[in-house]
């Protein structure tokens, strides 16, 4: 998932979109939550980690408690 997230960040920058800027505590929380699921091959888990809780819920996937585009 890490590599996909990095690619998405590059795509967003190329498209002129601003990337989230989280404080160090929030980044640490995000890293911990994603690390718990990093080896998952479950599509709903990957989707929730990549796009965040709110977007995952809109398509019926469970939340991991992450902000949108948390990577």
Secondary structure, 3 states (H helix, E strand, C coil): CHHHHHHHHHHHHHCCCCCCCCCHHHHHHHHHHHHCCCCCCCHHHHHHHHHCHHHHHHCCCCCCCCCCCCC
